[in-house]
Amino acid sequence: MSTVAESADRYRIEPTVRQALRRPRLLTREVLAGLVVALALIPEAIAFSVVAGVDPRVGLFSSFVLAVVIAFTGGRPAMITAAAGAVALVIAPVAREHGPDYLIVTIALAGIIQVLMAVLGVARLMRFIPRSVMVGFVNALAILIFLSQLPQLIDVPWAVYVLVAVGLGILVFWPRLSRAIPAPLVAIVLLTVAVVVFGLSAVPNVADQGELPRSLPELLIPNVPFTWETLEIVAPYAFAAALVGLLESLMTAKLVDDITDTHSRKTREAWGLGVANVVSAFFGGTGGCAMIGQTMINVKTSGGRTRISTFFAGVWVLILVVVLGDIVGLIPMAALVAVMIVVSFMTFDWHSIRPSTLKRMPVSETLVMLVTVVATVWTHNLAVGVILGVLAAMVLFARRVAHFTTVTRTVEDGTARYVVDGELFFASSNDLTTQFAYSADPARVVIDLSRTHVWDASTVAALDAIVTKYEQRGTTVELHGMSDAAASFHGRLSGGLGSAG
């Protein structure tokens, strides 16, 4: 009988926490995956703290709290949630203009908003995000991950390029030798040892990114007046942070679902993210959401599949920065750059840009993907890219469907008969009134709607306008073939939408 680990690898079945705890091999993989993620989280958390305008310790403690809490409350096992750049950009003005106490209130309110969004079922809106937007999201993300590494490769000692090249070689070839220890961990350890042994002190390391904390996080109560004025200050930033964080988390969860062939609970993920942000706020932390790069390290590179890897990612962050801070500070940034370059390569959907794929794919699908990629890379904001991608998909879909609506006219026994074929909604019904021969038709006109459906008020207004134009010429108009639902909808709105002439 095959083991759980073999089943997970062969059929991509997601093991449970209980199964992982009973299998030393699975447990070791999850713990080590968390360690690799933690090593990649530390420099990013420090960098995002700088973006948010707070002390680096704030971002590091936030990553610890968020990862640990979401491991229990979230709905997507193995996904990594920590202090994130997108949220840091949104909340930066609060810390800069009003101070850290207002930042705490902002993050707490953002978490509460996310919980309310979960209760209202906002996560279910994920089904309205088309595949072309998802592909664009993934490709843009891969590009951003790669571009974010370029500053570490500009104006640096030559040894950095050698270390990156060696790191890439380890990441590519180590999995062929063994999968017991994640390749990123091997690369980080070996390159750190090499830097120490050869005395490459000029090579930038983690310690150069900011000061690491020496104590545990403490519970904080913000010193702000709980007034309407305070709410007016923090509410816009809180809502923006909640929306951006939730969108990125849900998109990342969907991506991990596809990679692992498993299903996650998006509503619980939204609720769990809100709870994690509230807890993070009261430990003085910044807000966060799913970290796509670190999630890909955990799931695709290190093989993490359960909440254990998420939990230990947070625990390792705390242990590494508080207990082993001096050792972590020696890790060369070149090692982390190599890891992230491989992650970006593995994240990109190369199949989507193959000539054979582009040849088969409708132009509108490719265009939506490109809009998502360009908007995301241009703004460095995944939420903006996704929103614009969805809007582009909606417009192009409406345009395509509108062109499928046809009107066929026949005249027999003194009656003009029009058969409407296709869906009638605002995009297609706007031109409906121009497809009737008002002056040339006989005294009786029948409009057959059995092969269409009346979807909105624009269509009802168009039908009213057609009837009115005929009645002004003394022509009798009959609408036939509407379904019961369409007839009820039409009857409720017809004649009450203003002038139809």
VENCOR-V602168 format. One record per helix or strand. SS is the DSSP state (2 for helix, 1 for strand). FROM is the first residue (numbers start at 0). TO is the last residue. If there is no record, write none. Layout:
ss: {SS & SS}
from: {FROM & FROM}
to: {TO & TO}
//
This chain:
ss: {2 & 2 & 2 & 2 & 1 & 2 & 2 & 2 & 2 & 2 & 2 & 1 & 2 & 2 & 2 & 1 & 2 & 2 & 2 & 1 & 2 & 2 & 2 & 2 & 2 & 1 & 1 & 2 & 2 & 1 & 2 & 1 & 2}
from: {3 & 16 & 23 & 55 & 80 & 84 & 99 & 121 & 130 & 157 & 182 & 204 & 205 & 227 & 265 & 287 & 291 & 306 & 324 & 331 & 332 & 349 & 354 & 362 & 381 & 405 & 414 & 425 & 431 & 443 & 456 & 475 & 483}
to: {10 & 21 & 51 & 72 & 82 & 97 & 118 & 127 & 152 & 176 & 196 & 204 & 208 & 259 & 280 & 289 & 300 & 321 & 327 & 331 & 346 & 352 & 359 & 378 & 401 & 411 & 423 & 428 & 434 & 453 & 470 & 479 & 492}
//
